[in-house]
Amino acid sequence: MYRYLYHLFGEIEFWLELDDENYATRQITVENSILEISCKHNNLAEGSIELEDLEGTSRWIEENEFESKWNEALAPYQNDWQELCGLKNWYLRDKEGYKGLHVYFKNKNNFYFPWELQIWDAADVEMNITIHERFKRNFL
């Protein structure tokens, strides 16, 4: 279970995803309109975050507010990651009870189909298997 914190210190914004022990798992830092993300810039806060120890202004935010900012911060790197990982295409499917992220990877030649990786949330596994059995003719 994660909680999300927005913290303003002077003119620097910190957007934090915190685990149940208040350790940051993802972080966005915004300074002079430049967004830096922890998975790219090694700017993840160290140690447990205690609100009473923070200087500046803090407020709890909703997950969707954090995710929106995270996606904004990731956008400039999307093409870099696609090339580095050989990513061909990806999409989020949420249809008829099935929920999953489908990722397709390029192959070096056309002798075989691209790889497909399906990423499911643990809460969706049971329903996704049921849907696959019904529509994919037991290809599990």
Secondary structure, DSSP 8 states (H G I E B T S, - for coil): --EEEEEEETTEEEEEEE-TTSBEEEEEEEETTEEEEHHHH-----SB--GGG--SEEEEE-HHHHHHHHHHHHGGGHHHHHHHHTEEEEEEEEETTEEEEEEEE--SSSSS--EEEEE--GGGHHHHHHHHHHHSTT--
